[in-house]
Amino acid sequence: MVQVDNKRYSELLKEKKFLEDNRPHDVDGMRRWKHSMSKLLQELELFR
């Protein structure tokens, strides 16, 4: 179970880095980006 948690945590960090590096500039893209980042950050909070 711990190995799965560590794997998921590292996947979330990689996804967060990807989202930070690829932030869109159009309005619709920003809405999707904000929603994705919000969900990702919520899940990362569960690991604390």
Steps between C-alpha positions, in 0.01 A plus 500: 500500500779744586675433169179579311461822701859604426451426132178705486666785690788513252254489208310794651821700539595433137153604384517816712837590347359439151197721568718777642726491193213487249261765619258604221433860401144480371196532726355153443840339538554687825170374638595139424850557637365650823259209546774243439745675730235529772423127488869414501576725798204355693633150447851605599360640826378151589864384518590749771 
